[in-house]
Amino acid sequence: NFEVMNDPEGRPVLLGKGTFGRTYQARHCFLDTVVALKIITERYVADAAVRQRFLTEARAVAKLSHPHIARLYDFGEMDGVLHYAMEYCGGGSLADYVANKGPLPLRQTIEIAQQISGALKCAHTAGFIHRDLKPSNIMLTTLDGPPFAKLIDFGLVQPSVPGATRSFADDQSADGARFLGTPLFASPEQLREEPMDVRTDLFSLGMTLWFLTEGRAPEGGSSAEIAASRLNRESYAARLPANLPLPFRDVLGRLLEKDRKNRFATAAEMFTALNACAAALGFRRARDYTDPAAAIEWEDAETPDKDALDSTKVEPTEIEQVNAPLTSEFNIVTRINEDFTGLNYVGEAIGAKGAVSILHVLHPMLLEDESALKSFRLHIAQLMRVDVVEIMRPKAIKRYADYTAVISDKPGGTDLLSVLRTEGTVRLIDAAPLLEKIADACDQLSAGGLPGAQLAPGRIFVESANDGLSKAQVRLCPRYLAVSEAPELARMNEPEDVSSTMTTDMLGDPGRADNMGEHFAALLYRVVAGRNCPVAASLAGQGYVAVPGLSEQSNRILSMVIARQVEDSSCGKVLREILNAEGIVPRVPGHSSEGFTQRPGSSTVSPLATPPAAPADSTPAKARPWKPPTVSTPTPVVAKPVPPPVPVTPLPTPVVTMPPASPPAQVPAASPKEPAPVVSEVKVESRRVIEPP
């Protein structure tokens, strides 16, 4: 039934080998699916004990069903040789990953810990101890995107509860209590050849996590040297890497207790502790797949707790003073867009060719508003601590002689707006993986008490988009301040970028302007429809124009969310409801094509379809003239605009046509005779009053 696959040179593709067997990449001849085919080594074909262990592993895996345990597809014997086919994981083992790329970031390490602890909970509940948990026995389904791990190699498993699997126990070879496993990741009781219980696997997972964070295990040398270190009285807690955050140190220290009585009692207890650790650090909670309800529907509890980045425990970032103009540190390359808190530029660090940053030059009115500026600095401090890989984290905020700017590293790739202009419309099934990453990042920020991310396509960067959006990596510009924290500033300084998802009506209502679910729905509309959602749709459902590629149910959900006729919903919930209405579900992890697939049937009732909420009062306050900038110079006489030098990046047709400005090549040092920065002068010329709907 199986055909071993060959590499370009005609040699069988060997995935791994152990003492008793070899694993090859193979193809099922009839189903045309790729599998990992494990075959007993020739020298052990006649060894009854080895054959029994081989059968033991197959039977153990066949009894387990968990997303993070590689599935068994087939078992058989041909010409006296035993073989079994299991799920193929194209990302290789964690041992290979660390050898090639080095230690994992903290967030990925914790995600893998959550996944494998869930797998152990499943195995232990079924009555099995793995006994050989290590990085080479944890596979990644793919190298792209967030890690999705699978536990493999149950060849040394044994019953964890006497009598729990009587028929399985009858199949065990007579190994007794002698040591079996890998010394570098084995527990002290395993090395002492004592009877083991589920806590043995917990210690091995702790050693694996140490390996992932440091790129090596805490010990090295011969098996005897490893055993001597493992069996002495020195605690691993005192040797943990100093850079680990306290919540993770506590979990890892308890896993590595040499006395098993001091470890977590069960994998379930460890799983709960890891989820609490993830929430405390602002990371995503893991689903408990051993709970049937959790496997059917995602819950909002997946996102971190609201106090994950408790603002009462974070001090606002101090503004660093620089007694020189902005151009003393950066050559301004181009102006890219604006936000109600200021203007965004691309700058190249002077003396560091190729070091490109995003410079967010603050509006002088923000610097005058003490309360808003404090909130702004607080959110900068929170963003510096959060570990959301999709978010561009700020590095510093500096007050120069002429401007005050937030500095962040510029991501690679191109902006999503340029991609969409090239692609036109994008099928939802192709855009789903990218939208899922964006939704997850926004929900994590919102759960941490942050204003969220900027979801205008021109402010979303995508990398590796040559294969389409389904496999693109995304980087998001964070929102540094909520509209509700500075409503007057937002109304007076409405962005000119018409590609923004923040409509005039939303700026008139801070509650709507800060509703990330509404922003996300508008972004989803832009991606799938190939055009911006009409502004009128935010005022009433009658102004919504249906997307031809979506079902009536999906269009109804989008219309209600954009018009805010539903309760506030997370971005993830909006996306899940629409995917469900379209009959789109995630593929089996590791599938070689897109991350989602079509299934027959669709949802007919959406939990989002709640009665319309009372419309918010969107009447704005009366606009006042702009004040001249007061960053560090006396009020200048306005002559001509002097923004940081650069040609303006072309934007879609603006709502209000602004007079063109031709910036000079450099921004000269500030002096009392110089004009105001363009950050406020543009607004002096516009003096626009937002008309109520």
C-alpha positions in Angstrom: 0.0 0.0 0.0 3.0 2.3 0.5 5.8 3.6 -1.7 8.9 5.0 -0.1 9.6 8.4 -1.6 13.1 9.3 -3.0 15.1 12.5 -3.0 16.3 14.2 -6.2 19.3 11.8 -6.2 17.1 8.7 -6.1 17.8 7.8 -2.4 15.0 7.0 0.0 14.0 10.0 2.2 15.1 9.0 5.7 13.2 11.0 8.3 14.8 9.5 11.4 16.3 6.4 12.9 16.6 4.8 16.3 17.9 1.6 17.8 15.0 -0.5 16.7 13.6 1.2 13.6 13.9 3.6 10.7 11.3 6.1 9.6 10.9 7.1 5.9 8.8 9.5 4.0 6.3 7.5 2.0 3.2 7.8 -0.1 0.0 5.8 0.2 -0.4 4.3 -3.3 -4.2 4.5 -3.4 -5.0 7.6 -1.3 -2.1 9.6 -2.6 -1.3 11.0 0.9 2.2 11.5 2.4 2.9 9.6 5.6 5.8 8.7 7.9 6.5 5.0 7.5 8.3 3.3 10.4 10.0 0.0 9.6 11.6 -2.4 12.1 15.4 -2.6 11.6 16.5 -5.7 9.8 18.8 -7.0 12.6 15.8 -7.0 15.0 13.2 -8.7 12.7 13.6 -12.0 14.6 13.8 -10.4 18.1 10.5 -11.2 19.8 11.0 -8.5 22.5 11.7 -5.8 19.9 8.7 -6.9 17.8 6.6 -6.7 20.9 7.8 -3.2 21.6 7.1 -2.2 18.0 3.5 -3.5 18.4 3.2 -1.8 21.7 4.0 1.6 20.2 1.4 1.1 17.4 -1.3 0.0 19.9 -0.6 2.9 22.2 -0.9 5.6 19.5 -4.0 3.9 18.1 -5.7 4.4 21.5 -4.9 8.1 21.6 -6.7 10.9 19.8 -5.3 14.4 20.2 -4.3 17.2 17.8 -0.8 17.3 19.3 -0.2 13.6 19.0 0.8 12.2 15.6 -2.0 9.9 14.3 -1.6 6.3 13.4 -2.9 5.4 9.9 -2.0 1.8 9.4 -0.1 -1.2 10.8 1.0 -4.3 9.0 3.6 -7.0 8.3 5.1 -8.0 5.0 7.7 -10.7 4.5 8.1 -10.9 8.2 8.9 -7.1 8.6 6.6 -5.0 10.8 5.7 -1.5 9.7 3.3 1.2 10.6 2.3 4.5 8.9 1.7 7.6 10.9 1.0 11.3 10.3 3.8 13.1 8.4 5.1 16.3 10.0 6.9 18.5 7.4 8.6 20.9 9.8 11.0 18.4 11.3 11.8 17.9 15.0 12.4 20.5 17.6 15.9 19.2 18.0 16.5 19.9 14.3 14.8 23.3 14.5 17.0 24.5 17.4 20.2 23.1 15.7 19.4 25.1 12.6 17.9 28.3 14.0 18.9 28.5 17.6 16.7 28.9 20.8 13.0 29.7 20.4 11.4 33.0 21.4 9.6 32.8 24.8 6.1 33.0 23.2 6.8 30.0 20.9 8.3 28.0 23.8 5.2 28.5 25.9 2.9 27.7 23.1 4.8 24.4 22.5 4.7 23.7 26.3 0.9 24.2 26.3 0.5 21.9 23.3 2.6 19.1 24.6 1.2 19.3 28.1 -2.2 18.9 26.5 -0.9 15.8 24.6 0.4 14.4 27.9 -2.9 15.0 29.6 -4.5 12.9 26.9 -2.0 10.1 27.1 -1.9 10.0 30.9 -5.7 10.0 31.1 -5.7 7.1 28.7 -3.3 5.3 31.1 0.1 5.7 29.3 3.4 7.2 30.3 5.6 8.3 27.4 9.0 7.7 29.1 11.1 9.2 26.3 9.9 12.8 25.9 12.6 15.0 24.3 13.0 17.5 21.5 13.7 14.9 18.8 10.4 13.3 19.7 8.4 16.5 19.2 7.7 17.3 15.5 6.5 20.5 13.9 3.8 20.2 11.2 5.4 23.1 9.2 8.1 25.6 9.5 5.7 28.4 8.4 3.5 30.3 10.8 3.0 29.7 14.6 4.4 26.4 15.9 2.1 23.4 15.9 3.8 20.5 17.6 3.1 16.7 17.5 4.3 14.2 20.1 5.7 11.0 18.5 7.6 7.8 19.4 5.6 6.0 22.0 7.9 3.0 21.8 8.8 3.1 25.5 5.3 3.8 26.8 4.0 1.9 29.8 0.7 1.9 31.7 0.5 4.8 34.1 -2.3 3.3 36.3 -2.1 -0.4 37.4 -5.0 -2.2 35.7 -6.0 0.8 33.6 -5.1 -0.9 30.4 -4.9 -4.6 31.3 -4.7 -5.8 27.7 -2.0 -3.3 27.0 0.0 -4.4 30.1 -0.2 -8.0 28.8 1.7 -6.8 25.7 4.6 -5.3 27.6 8.0 -6.9 27.3 9.7 -7.9 30.5 11.8 -4.8 30.9 11.1 -4.5 34.6 12.2 -1.2 36.0 15.6 -1.0 34.2 16.5 2.3 32.6 15.1 3.0 29.2 15.1 6.4 27.6 17.5 9.3 26.9 19.7 10.3 29.9 19.9 14.0 28.9 16.1 14.4 29.3 15.3 11.6 31.8 14.0 12.2 35.3 16.1 11.3 38.4 13.8 8.4 39.3 14.1 7.1 35.8 17.9 7.2 36.1 17.7 5.4 39.4 15.6 2.7 37.7 12.7 3.3 40.2 9.1 2.7 39.4 7.7 5.6 37.4 4.5 7.6 37.2 3.1 10.5 35.1 5.4 13.0 36.9 8.4 11.4 35.0 7.0 12.9 31.7 6.6 16.3 33.4 10.3 16.4 34.3 11.3 15.5 30.8 9.1 18.2 29.4 10.8 20.7 31.7 14.2 19.6 30.4 12.8 20.0 26.9 11.6 23.6 27.6 15.1 24.5 29.0 16.6 23.2 25.8 14.2 25.3 23.7 14.9 28.5 25.6 18.7 28.1 25.8 19.5 26.0 22.8 21.1 23.3 25.0 20.3 21.2 28.1 21.7 22.3 31.5 24.1 19.3 31.5 26.4 17.8 29.0 29.1 15.1 28.8 28.8 11.4 29.1 25.8 9.5 30.4 27.6 9.0 33.7 28.3 12.8 34.1 24.8 13.6 33.3 23.5 11.1 35.8 25.8 12.4 38.5 24.6 16.0 38.0 20.9 14.9 37.8 21.1 12.8 41.0 22.9 15.3 43.2 21.0 17.7 45.6 21.5 20.9 43.7 18.2 22.5 42.6 17.6 23.4 39.0 15.5 26.4 40.2 18.7 28.2 41.2 20.2 27.5 37.8 17.4 28.7 35.6 18.3 31.4 33.0 18.1 34.8 34.5 16.2 36.4 31.6 13.1 34.2 32.1 10.0 36.1 33.3 8.8 35.2 36.8 5.6 33.4 35.8 7.5 31.1 33.4 10.3 30.6 35.9 7.8 29.4 38.5 6.3 26.8 36.2 9.7 25.6 34.8 11.2 25.4 38.3 8.4 23.2 39.5 8.6 20.9 36.5 12.3 20.4 37.2 12.0 19.5 40.9 14.3 16.5 41.5 11.9 15.2 44.1 8.8 14.3 42.1 6.6 15.0 45.2 7.3 18.7 44.6 6.4 18.7 40.9 2.9 19.2 39.5 0.8 16.1 40.4 -0.7 15.7 36.9 -0.4 16.9 33.4 -3.8 18.6 33.8 -2.5 20.7 36.7 0.6 21.6 34.6 -1.7 22.5 31.6 -3.7 24.9 33.9 -0.5 26.5 35.2 0.9 27.0 31.7 -2.4 28.7 30.6 -2.2 31.0 33.7 1.4 31.8 32.8 0.5 32.6 29.2 -2.3 34.9 30.4 0.0 36.7 32.8 2.5 37.4 30.0 -0.1 38.6 27.5 0.0 35.4 25.5 -2.9 33.3 24.2 -4.5 30.6 26.3 -4.5 27.0 24.8 -7.6 25.0 24.2 -8.1 21.8 26.2 -8.8 19.3 23.6 -9.6 16.6 26.2 -12.8 18.7 26.9 -15.2 17.8 24.1 -16.9 21.2 24.1 -13.5 23.0 23.6 -12.8 20.9 20.5 -16.1 22.1 18.9 -16.0 25.8 19.3 -13.4 28.4 20.3 -14.2 30.4 23.4 -13.4 34.0 24.0 -11.5 32.8 27.0 -8.7 31.8 24.6 -7.5 35.3 24.7 -5.4 36.6 27.6 -6.9 37.9 30.8 -7.9 41.6 30.8 -5.2 42.4 33.3 -2.4 40.6 31.4 -0.6 43.9 31.1 -2.0 45.6 34.2 -1.6 49.3 33.7 -1.3 49.8 37.5 1.9 47.8 37.4 3.5 49.5 34.4 5.1 53.0 34.6 4.7 55.3 31.7 7.8 55.4 29.5 10.0 58.4 30.1 10.7 60.7 27.1 14.4 60.8 26.3 15.7 64.3 25.7 18.0 64.9 22.7 19.6 68.3 22.4 19.7 68.1 18.6 17.2 68.0 15.8 15.6 64.8 14.5 17.9 64.9 11.5 20.9 64.5 13.7 20.0 60.9 14.1 17.9 60.1 11.0 17.8 60.8 7.3 14.1 61.2 6.5 13.3 58.9 3.5 9.6 59.3 3.0 6.3 60.2 4.7 4.0 57.2 4.7 0.8 58.1 6.5 -0.7 59.8 9.5 -2.7 59.1 12.6 -4.6 61.5 14.8 -1.6 61.5 17.2 0.9 62.5 14.6 2.7 61.7 11.3 4.6 58.6 10.2 7.9 58.7 8.4 10.5 56.2 7.2 14.0 57.2 8.5 17.4 55.8 8.0 19.7 55.9 11.0 22.8 58.1 10.3 26.0 56.1 10.3 24.1 52.8 10.2 23.4 52.2 6.5 20.4 49.9 6.0 19.1 50.5 9.6 15.6 51.7 8.7 13.0 52.8 11.3 9.4 54.0 11.4 9.3 57.5 13.0 5.9 58.6 14.5 6.3 62.3 14.9 3.9 63.5 17.6 1.3 66.3 17.0 2.1 69.3 19.2 -1.5 69.3 20.5 -0.8 65.8 22.0 2.3 67.2 23.8 0.1 70.0 25.3 -2.5 67.5 26.7 -0.9 66.2 29.9 -3.5 63.5 30.5 -3.5 62.2 26.9 0.3 62.3 26.8 0.5 60.2 30.0 -1.8 57.6 28.5 0.2 57.6 25.3 3.5 57.0 27.3 1.8 54.3 29.3 0.7 52.4 26.2 4.3 52.8 24.8 5.5 51.1 28.0 2.9 48.3 27.6 3.8 47.7 24.0 7.5 47.4 24.9 6.6 44.5 27.2 4.1 42.7 25.1 5.3 39.7 23.1 2.9 39.6 20.1 5.1 38.8 17.1 2.7 40.4 14.6 3.0 43.9 16.3 5.8 46.4 15.6 7.0 47.2 19.1 8.3 50.7 19.8 12.0 51.0 20.9 12.0 54.5 22.4 10.3 57.9 22.5 12.6 60.9 22.1 12.1 64.6 22.3 14.4 66.3 19.8 15.0 70.0 19.5 12.4 70.2 16.8 10.1 67.2 17.1 9.1 64.4 19.5 9.0 61.0 17.9 8.3 57.3 18.7 10.9 55.1 17.1 10.2 51.5 15.9 12.0 49.1 13.6 10.6 49.1 10.1 9.4 45.6 9.1 10.2 44.0 5.7 7.8 43.2 2.9 5.2 45.6 1.5 2.0 47.1 2.7 -1.2 45.2 2.3 -2.8 48.0 0.3 -0.2 47.6 -2.5 -0.8 43.9 -2.5 -4.6 44.3 -2.7 -4.2 46.8 -5.6 -2.3 44.1 -7.5 -4.5 41.2 -6.5 -7.9 42.9 -6.9 -10.2 40.7 -4.9 -9.0 37.9 -2.7 -11.1 34.8 -1.9 -12.0 34.5 1.8 -10.6 31.0 1.9 -7.2 32.3 0.7 -7.2 35.4 3.0 -8.4 33.5 6.1 -4.9 32.5 7.5 -3.8 36.2 7.2 -7.0 37.5 8.7 -6.7 35.0 11.5 -3.2 36.3 12.5 -4.5 39.8 12.4 -7.6 39.0 14.5 -5.5 37.1 17.1 -3.0 39.9 17.4 -5.7 42.6 17.9 -7.6 40.5 20.4 -4.4 40.0 22.4 -3.7 43.7 22.5 -7.3 44.5 23.5 -7.2 41.9 26.2 -4.1 43.5 27.6 -5.8 46.9 27.9 -4.1 48.4 24.8 -5.9 50.4 22.1 -5.3 47.8 19.5 -3.8 48.0 16.0 -4.2 50.2 13.0 -6.1 48.1 10.4 -6.0 50.4 7.4 -4.5 48.2 4.6 -1.7 50.8 4.0 -0.5 50.3 7.6 -0.4 46.5 7.5 2.9 45.0 6.3 3.0 41.6 4.7 6.1 39.4 4.0 6.6 36.5 1.7 3.4 37.3 -0.2 4.7 35.8 -3.5 2.7 32.6 -2.8 -0.4 34.7 -2.1 -1.9 35.9 1.2 -2.5 32.4 2.6 1.1 32.0 3.7 2.1 35.6 4.2 3.5 36.8 7.5 2.0 40.0 8.9 3.2 43.0 10.9 0.8 45.5 12.4 1.3 49.1 13.5 -0.1 49.5 17.0 -2.4 52.3 18.0 -0.6 54.3 20.6 -3.7 56.1 22.0 -7.4 55.3 22.1 -9.8 58.0 20.7 -11.7 57.9 24.0 -8.4 59.0 25.8 -8.1 62.1 23.6 -11.5 62.7 21.8 -10.9 66.4 21.1 -7.5 65.7 19.6 -9.1 63.0 17.4 -11.9 65.2 16.2 -9.6 68.1 15.4 -6.9 66.0 13.7 -8.9 63.5 11.7 -6.5 61.6 9.4 -6.6 62.4 5.7 -5.9 58.8 4.7 -9.2 57.6 3.1 -8.0 54.0 3.2 -8.3 54.1 6.9 -11.0 52.0 8.6 -11.7 54.9 10.9 -14.7 56.7 9.3 -15.8 60.3 10.1 -18.8 58.9 12.0 -16.6 56.7 14.1 -14.4 59.6 15.1 -17.5 61.4 16.2 -18.2 58.5 18.6 -15.1 57.5 20.6 -16.8 54.2 21.6 -17.0 53.2 17.9 -13.6 54.5 17.0 -12.1 52.2 19.7 -14.1 49.2 18.6 -11.6 46.9 17.0 -14.3 44.5 15.8 -15.8 47.2 13.6 -12.3 48.1 12.2 -11.6 44.4 11.5 -14.9 43.9 9.7 -14.2 46.9 7.5 -10.7 45.4 6.7 -12.2 42.0 5.9 -14.7 43.8 3.6 -11.8 45.6 1.8 -9.8 42.4 1.3 -12.7 40.3 -0.1 -14.6 43.0 -1.9 -11.6 44.7 -3.5 -12.9 48.1 -2.5 -13.5 50.1 0.7 -16.7 49.6 2.5 -19.0 52.7 1.9 -18.9 55.2 4.8 -22.7 55.2 4.8 -22.6 51.5 6.0 -21.3 52.7 9.3 -24.4 54.9 9.8 -27.0 52.4 8.9 -27.4 48.9 7.5 -29.2 50.3 4.4 -25.9 51.9 3.3 -24.1 48.5 3.1 -23.2 47.2 -0.4 -23.1 43.4 -0.4 -19.9 41.6 -1.3 -20.7 39.3 -4.3 -18.3 36.5 -3.2 -19.9 36.1 0.2 -23.1 34.5 1.3 -26.2 36.4 2.4 -25.5 35.3 6.0 -21.9 36.6 5.9 -23.0 39.9 4.4 -25.6 40.3 7.0 -23.0 39.7 9.8 -20.6 42.2 8.2 -23.3 44.8 7.8 -24.4 44.5 11.4 -20.9 44.7 12.8 -19.9 47.7 10.6 -23.1 49.5 11.6 -22.6 48.4 15.2 -25.9 46.8 15.5 -24.5 44.1 17.6 -22.8 43.9 21.0 -19.1 44.6 21.0 -17.3 41.5 19.6 -13.7 40.5 19.4 -12.0 40.4 16.0 -11.6 36.6 16.3 -15.4 36.1 17.0 -16.3 38.2 13.9 -13.9 36.1 11.7 -15.1 32.8 13.1 -18.8 33.6 12.5 -18.1 34.6 8.9 -15.9 31.6 8.2 -18.6 29.4 9.7 -21.3 31.0 7.6 -19.2 30.3 4.5 -18.5 26.7 5.6 -14.7 27.3 5.9 -12.9 25.4 8.6 -9.1 25.0 9.4 -7.4 22.2 7.5 -5.8 19.4 9.4 -2.6 21.0 10.7 0.3 20.2 8.4 -1.7 20.2 5.2 0.5 21.3 2.3 -2.1 23.8 0.9 -3.9 26.7 2.4 -4.7 26.7 6.1 -8.4 26.5 5.5 -10.8 24.3 3.5 -14.4 24.3 2.5 -16.8 22.0 4.1 -20.4 21.2 3.1 -23.1 23.2 4.8 -22.9 26.4 6.7 -24.2 28.2 9.8 -27.7 29.6 9.5 -27.8 31.4 12.8 -25.1 33.7 14.1 -24.6 34.6 17.8 -23.7 38.0 16.5 -27.2 38.6 15.3 -28.3 40.3 18.6 -30.9 43.1 18.7 -29.5 46.4 17.5 -28.0 48.6 20.2 -29.2 52.1 20.7 -27.3 54.4 18.4 -24.5 56.4 20.0 -24.6 60.2 20.0 -22.2 61.0 17.3 -22.6 64.8 17.5 -19.0 66.2 17.7 -17.8 69.0 19.8 -17.3 72.3 18.1 -13.9 72.4 16.4 -11.5 75.0 17.5 -8.5 76.5 15.5 -5.2 74.7 15.8 -2.7 76.1 18.2 0.8 76.7 16.8 3.4 74.1 17.9 5.0 74.6 21.2 7.5 71.7 21.2 10.7 73.6 22.0 10.6 77.0 20.2 8.6 80.2 20.5 5.6 80.7 18.3 7.0 81.1 14.8 5.7 83.2 11.9 4.2 80.8 9.5 6.0 81.0 6.1 6.1 77.8 4.3 5.7 74.2 5.4 8.8 72.4 6.6 8.0 68.8 7.3 10.6 66.1 7.6 11.9 66.0 4.0 10.4 63.5 1.6 8.2 63.1 -1.3 4.7 62.1 -0.1 3.6 58.6 -0.7 0.7 58.6 -3.1 -2.6 57.8 -1.3 -6.1 56.9 -2.7 -8.4 59.8 -3.6 -8.6 61.9 -0.5 -11.8 63.0 1.2 -10.5 66.6 1.3 -8.0 67.8 -1.2 -5.1 69.4 0.6 -2.7 72.0 -1.0 0.5 70.2 -2.2 3.7 70.7 -0.3 7.2 70.4 -1.7 9.4 69.5 1.3 13.1 70.4 1.2 15.9 67.9 1.2 16.6 68.3 4.9 14.9 69.6 8.0 17.2 72.4 9.3 17.7 72.9 13.0 14.9 74.7 14.8 15.2 78.4 15.5 12.7 81.1 16.6 12.6 82.3 12.9 11.5 78.9 11.5 8.0 77.9 10.6 5.8 75.4 12.3 6.3 71.7 11.6 3.9 70.4 9.0 2.4 68.2 11.7 0.2 71.1 12.8 0.4 73.5 9.9 -1.6 71.2 7.6 -4.4 71.3 10.1 -4.2 75.1 10.4 -4.9 75.3 6.7 -7.8 72.8 6.8 -9.8 74.0 9.8 -12.4 71.4 9.1 -15.5 70.9 11.1 -17.0 67.4 11.1 -20.6 67.7 10.1 -23.0 65.5 12.2 -24.7 62.7 10.3 
